[in-house]
């Protein structure tokens, strides 16, 4: 089925149904959040019932996109599992498993709309709109809404623009192409303030979080031969609310081509964010460890001790990087 027909069928699904569950991958990033909120607002403005449920909390710096409607974005809990949703929209997610426990509230006979830009997407939806050439899922949501006649308000535009900016690093990453710039121009025409949103999602951090980030940054390890920078934080002792500030510091280290931010989230449980500059494909590496993502940004969940992580996953990454950068 060609793309135009898929987009049209998704539009019919949105207009003819109600009571939607919007989900996306755990550890939500800006594109995940922006796409979800943009879709949520379009449905609510059309008189529909909808809710966003994620395995994790919304990142604090994106809360402003909800416009005070904080109940729109809910972290999953077992209290929710008595209701099963039949109209599902899953965004920015390569596999259905990556929505985590949210699967507990999806009915067995649910209709699932899958909108994504990951090249590893498994086409798990009833309808699949997947375009790996798109820099962000937010652009795909924008196209679905626009081509099906949904009104793009400033608030919707702000959410989708935030998603685009997040996945392009503020229009700095190599995926910033003419389609991205065209979308940004249209969001500005809708009333979005590019300067203000860039400032909100990249340049603001409260004092306590700044101190925590500084402490983590002071302990960064650099593996020079492998060109890897590693940061670690024990979230159970020193909870950091946002990962991006640490990742931005790691990514700014000129000697590093690959950055690793490891967070301890429980006993023998770690969440790992990996970033790269240039050609090293962190998505391919993450896939070896049951993770996923994009060429330059990926994530992994690791079960075991930190020593085991260093002696297995980190050792594997160091070997891969040494081969790559030793060319």
N, C-alpha and C positions, 0 to 999 in steps of 0.2 A: 504494500500500500504506500502511495507516495505521501510526502510530508504534508502537502496541502490538505489532503483528505483526512489524515490523522488529526491535524489541528482542528479541522471542521468537526470531526466526531468528538473530540475532547470538548469543544465548545458546546455541542449538543448535550453531552453528559453533564456539564456544569449547569446548563440552563434547565434541564429537565428533571434534575434530582435535587435533594436537599439533605441536610444533616451530614456534612462532610467531615472526615478526619483528614487533616493535613499532617504528614510525617516526613521526616528526613533523617539523615544519618546522625548517630550519636556524636557527642562532642561537637555541637553545632558551631560552624564558622559563619562569617558574614554573608556569604552567598547562600548558604543553607537558610539562614535566618531571614535575609532579605527576600528571597524567593517565596518562603513560606508566608511571611507577613503580607507581601504583595498579593498573593493568591487569596489569603484570608480576607483582606480588605475588599477586594473585588467581589467576593462572594457575599460578604456582609452588606456591602452597598447595594447589592442586587436583591436584598431581602432574604438571603439564605442563612441557615444555621451552619456554623463551622467552628472547629477548634483545632489548634495546633498542639500536638502532643509529641514530646521528644524524650528520649532516654535521660537527657541531661538538662540542666537549667539553661535559660537564655543567657548569653554573654551580656554583662551589665551595660557595656557601651552601646548596645543596640536597643536597649529598652525604650529609648525615646521614639523609636519607630512605631511603637504600639499606641502612641498618643493617649496614654493613660489607661488603656484597656488591657491591664496586666493579666487578666484572666484569659486572654486569648491564647497565650503561650503557656502550656502546662507541662511540668515535668512528670513523667510517668510514675505512678505508684500503684500498688495492688488494689487500692480503693477504686480504681477506675475499671477493673477487669470484669465487673458485672455487666457492662454494656459492650455490645459487639457492633462495630460500625460496618456498614455495607458499601458506603461510597467513600473510596479512599483515594487520596492524592499523595503520592510519594515523590519528593523532589530531591534532586542533587544526590542521589544514592545509587551506587552501582549494583548492590545486591539487596534483596529484601531482608537478609539477616542483619544488615547494618542499621536497621531501625531499632534493633535490640528488643527490649521487653514490650515495646509498643505493638509488636505482633500479637500480643495477648488480647488486644481489643479489636482485632480485625476478624470479621466473620469469615467462616470457611467459604461462603458463596459470595464474598465481596467482589465488587467491580473495582479494579485498581488502575489508576492513571499513573504512569511512570514517565516523569519528565526529567531528563538528566543530560549531562555532557561528559560523563566519564567514559573513556574508550573501552573500559572493562565491563560496561553495563550488561547484565544478563537477560535483559528483555523480559522481566518477570511480570509485567503488567498485562491487564486486559487490552489496554491501548498503550503503546510505547512511542513517545516522542523523544528520541535520543539523537543528539547531534554533538559528536566529539570535537567538531571544529569550532564550537562555540566556547568562548572564554569563560562563560558562567551559565549556571542554570537560570539565573535571574533574567538574562536576555531571552531565554526560551519561554519563560512564563510571560514576559512582556509580549512576545509575539503571539502567544495563545490568546491573551486577553485582548490585544489590539485587533487581531484579525477576526475575533468573534464579537466585536462590538461592545466590549466592556469599557466603561468610562475610566480613563486613567487620571485619577485625581493627583494632586500634589503629594498627598500622603503615600499613595501607592507608588508614585514615581520616586519618592525619597527612599522607600524600602528597596525597590529594584536597583536604583542607582548605588545604594550602599552595598548590595550584593555584587554588582559589577566591579566597584572599586576594591572590594575585599579580595576578589579572585584575580585581580590584575595588579595588586599591590599599589593601588592609587595611580593606575595607568602607567606603572613603571616596568611591569614584567613583559617578557617577550610575547605573551599572548595578547597584548594590546594591539589589536588590528583595526582595520577600517570599520568593521562591523561594531566593534566596541565604541569607537569614537562617534559613530553615527547614533548609537543608542544613547550615549551620554548627551549628545546634542539635543535629542528628542526629550530626554528627561529635564534638561535645562528649560526647554520650551514649555514643559508642563509646570514650571515654577520651582523646580528643585535648585537649591543653592549648592553648587559644586564645592565652593570653598568651605562653607559651613559643615557639610557632611564629611568632607575629607578631614577637617579638623576634629570632628567628633569621633570618628572611628580610628584615626591614626595618631592623634596628637594629644589626647586628653587621658590623664591617669590621676587618680586621687593620691593623696600624700602617703597613706599607709601602704597602698599597692606599689607606689614608687619605691619605698624603702625595701619591700619584699623583693621586687625585681632587681634592685641594686645588689642585695645580698646574694641572690642566685647568680647574677652576672659576675660577681667577684670570685666565684668558684668554678667558672667555666674551664673545662679541659680542652686543650688543643692537641690533636694528633697531627703533627706537621707533615709527616711523610704521606699520610693518607688523606690529608686536607679535610679533616673532620673536626667540628667543634661540638662539644657535648655539655649540656646543662642538665642539672638534676634538681628536683624538688620533692620533698615528702609532703604531699597534700594532706596527710592525716595529722601532721604536726603544724605545718605552716601553710594553710590553704591559700593558694593564689587563685583569684577569681578569673583571670584572663591569661591565656597562653601567648597571645600575639605579641605583647611587648617584649617578652623574652626571645621569641622567635625572630623578631626584628633585629634585636641586638646580635643574636647568633649569625643572622644572615648578613650583617654588616661587617663581619670579620673578614678582612681581605685575604687572609691565609687559608680560609676554609671554603671549600666548594660544596660541602654537605654539612647540614646542621641537624642536631638531634636534641630534642627536649624530652627528657624522661621524667614522668611524674608517678610517684607511688600513690595509688588511690585506695589501697587496702592491703591486707596481709597477702604477700606474694602476688600482688596484682599491680601492673604498671600500664599506663597509657603513654604512648610514644608518638610524638609528632616529628616528622622528617621533612626537611626542606633542602633544595639544591639550587645552585646557580649554574646555568649552562646545560651541558649535555647529559650529566649523570641522571639516570631515570630512577627516582626513588619509588615510583609506583611499582616498577618491576621488582625492586628489592622487597618492598612491603608485601607483595603478593607471595613471596617465598615464606613469609611469616604470617600468612592468613590475614594480612591487612590490605589496604587499597588506597587509591587516590589518583593523583595526576602525576605527570612527568616530574614536576618540580615541587609537589606537595603531597604528602601521604601520611597515613596513620596506622598504628599497630597496637593491638592489645597483647600484653605479655603476661603469662602466668608462671610464677616461679620466684626465686630469690633474686636480689640485685646482682649477687655474684654470678648466678647462673646467666642472667641477662648479659653481663659483661663477657662471660666466657663462651657464650654461644652467639646471640644476635649481634652484639657489638663486634665480636671477633669476625663474624661473617661479613659485616659491613666494612670493617677495616680491610679485609682481604679483597673485597670487591672494589673498594676505592683505590687501594694500592695498585691493582691491576689497571683500573681506568686511568688514573692520573699518572701512572708510571709509563704511559704510552710514549 
